[in-house]
Amino acid sequence: MPNENNENAVVLGAGFAGLLSAAVLTNFYRQVTVVDRDPASGQYRRGVPHGRHAHNLLPAGARVVDEVFPGLVDEMRADGAVVADVLSDYRFYLCGNELPRVPVGAHSVQATRPFYERHLRRRLVEQDGLRMVLGADVVGLIGDDRRITGVRVLRQEPSSSEETLNADLVVDAMGRGSRTPAWLEQLGHERPAEQRVNIDVAYASRLVRLPPQPGRALLIGGNVRAGGRGLLLLAVEDGRHVLTLTGTGPASRPPTDEAGFAQFVAAAAPDDVVAALESAEALSDIVAYRFPATRWRRYDQLAGLPDGLVVVGDALCSLSPVNAQGLTVAALEARALRDTLSAGRRDVAADFFARATSILTAPWGMANEPGHPANLTQKMQGAMMSRLMAAAATDPTVAAQLIRVLALLDPPSKLLRPAVLGRALRRAA
C-alpha cells in the first residue's frame, strides 16, 4: 500500500527499465507518472535505437518480471514468446568450441523488444494511480541542494508550454542518452564520475523465417570462428528468428549489404546454420548499430548525492550488448528499488545506488575487454577464465556453472568452487 508521505513518483522513459520501475512504484506511491517522448505504438521505437537487434530476458530477469506482474511470463509464452533452458536448448559457442547441451533448469524468455514492452505496458496501465504522458520531452530536473523535487516537461504538440511535474521520487530510465548528469550540474551538484571501457562492438540484424528443421537451435553465439566475429540466431514470437551479427573492431564490423551480410554469416556460423540461413525468408531490412564503449555512471560515489533521484537501466550502466544482460540487469534493479522502498529508508537514493552497485559489479567485470587486463590480478583472473572456458567445451559441470554465471543466476565466485575450478585445472594440465 502507498505510504501516506509518498504522493507522487515520476518515471522518465517508458522502455523496459522504466515500465518495470513504474510497476514497482505503484505499490508505494499514490500516483505514478511515466513520461516518454515516443507514442505508445507497440512497434519499434525511435527512443530505442538498438531495439531491432536480439534481446534475451535471462532467467533471473524473468523471475523478477513474474514477481512484479504475477503470471506474465506464462502470458508471454501463450502469446508466442519462446521459453528456453539457457544451455540445453541452445547451441552455445565459446572461443570456437560448442558447449555440452546439458539442462541448467533455468529458462530465458525470448521475444522482440516491442513484444516485451507491449506486454509490460498492458499490465502496467491496469495499476491504480498510473498515468502515462507520451509524446513529451523531459527538459530538466527541479530541486535544491538536498533533493530533487520534480521535472520539467514539454509536450510535442504545437504551441505547448513547459509543465512542471512535482515528485517525491524521480526515476531516470532514459537510457544511454540520459541528460541527468548535466541537469544535476545545472542545479549546482557535481556530475557523477564515469567508468568507461572501449569495446568497439558493432552489430547488424534482420528478422528471418527459417525452413522447418529438427530440434531447437535457438542461439549460435560468441566468436564461433576466429576474427572477433559472432552470430546470434534467436527464436522469437510468431515463428521468427532475430539474426544478429556482431563484430569487434573496425576490421570485423558486420556489413549491411546483402552480399556482405551473407559472407559474414558464412565466416561466423557452422555449416548447417549457414545452409539454413541461405534458405531462410528475409522478413526485414538489415539494420546496423554501433556500441563504442560500456559506461557506468557512478552515482553511488557522488559526494552530496541529492535524495529523491534514482537512475536505472542504461542511464546508470550500459553493458556490452554481446552478453545480453541489459534487460535482466534492469529487472534486478527494479527489484532493488522495491527492496529499498520496502525497507522504509529515508535516504532512498543512497540506499538504492548501494544495492545497484552490488548488482552491477559482476556484469561490469564481464564487460571488461579481456585482451587488455589492467593489472596483475586481472591478468590472473583472465588466465583462469580462459582455462574455465576451455574446460567448458568438454565438461558438462563446468559448462553449466559458467552459463549460470553468465546468465546472472550465480555470482562469479561459484566458478572458484573446487568442484568447478579443480575440473578446469585438471583438464588444462
PyMOL commands that set and color helices and strands:
alter all, ss='L'
color gray80, all
select helices_A, chain A and resi 16-25+59-68+72-78+113-124+175-177+180-186+237-239+250-252+258-268+271-278+299-301+313-315+321-323+326-342+348-367+376-392+396-406+412-416+418-428
alter helices_A, ss='H'
color red, helices_A
select strands_A, chain A and resi 8-12+31-36+56-57+82-85+93-94+97-98+107-110+130-134+136-143+148-155+163-166+169-172+194-209+229-236+240-248+281-282+287-297+309-311+317-318
alter strands_A, ss='S'
color yellow, strands_A
deselect
rebuild
show_as cartoon
